[in-house]
Amino acid sequence: MVVALAIGGFGTGEIVVIAVLILVLFGAAKLPQLATSVGQSIRNFKRGMREAKIEEEEEARKVAERRALEDKSHDEASDKKES
């Protein structure tokens, strides 16, 4: 009985073939360097996503503050006209 790993639809056989191809393409000496590069790339991507989210939230906050000030000044102008 063959038990397949359910990692993104890849079974054990596919994962072994991919690992062997990576080993052949890059060589055993380059694998640690490759793994380090992949790790750094993932960290940089996550950092960029975090920074983009923070910038988006700040922009949304600024827009909300502007709208609140506009609404307040509009309400004050309406109150003066009614008086």
N, C-alpha and C positions, 0 to 999 in steps of 0.2 A: 504494500500500500504506500503510495506516494503522498506526502503531506506538502502542500504548497503554502508558501508564505503569502499573505495577502497584503503586500506592500505596493499600493498603486496598481494593482492588477498584475504584478510581476510574480512569477513563481520562483522557486528555489533555482531551477535550471537557468532561467533567464538572468537571475542575479549573478550566478556563477559565470555565465558567459560574458556578461558586462564587466565583471571584475577581471577576468582574464584578458579581455580586450584592452582595458585600461592599463593593466600591467605590461602588456606587449607594447602598446603605443608609447607609454611614458617611461617605462623601465622602473625597476625597483628603487633606484637611487633618487629618482625625481618624485616619487609618491609623497614623501613627507612635505616637500616644497609645494606640490600640487594641493595637498590637503590644507596647508597653511593659507595658500592663496584663496581657495574656495571659502575657508572660514572667514578670512578678512573681507571677502566680497559680500558674504551674507551679513556680517556685522555692519558693513558700510551701507548696505541696502536697508537694513532695519533702522539704522540711525537716520538715514534720509527720509524714510517713511514717518518716523517719529517727529522729525523736524517739520515735515510738510503738514502733519496733523496739527502740531502746535501753531504753526503760522496760520492755518485755516481757522482754528479756534479763535486766535487773536483777531483776525480780520472779521469774523462773525461777531465777536464782542464789540469791536469798534463800530460796525454797522448798526448793531442794536443800540449802542449808546447814542449814535447820531440820530437815529429814528426817535429815540426817547426825547432827546433835546428838541427835535423838530416838532414832535407832538406837544411837548410842554409849551414851546413858544407859540404854536398855533392855538392851543387852548387859552393861553394868556391873551393873545390878540382877540380871540372871540369874546372873552370875558370883558375886555375893554370896550368892544363895540356894543355889547349888550348894556353897558353901564350908562 
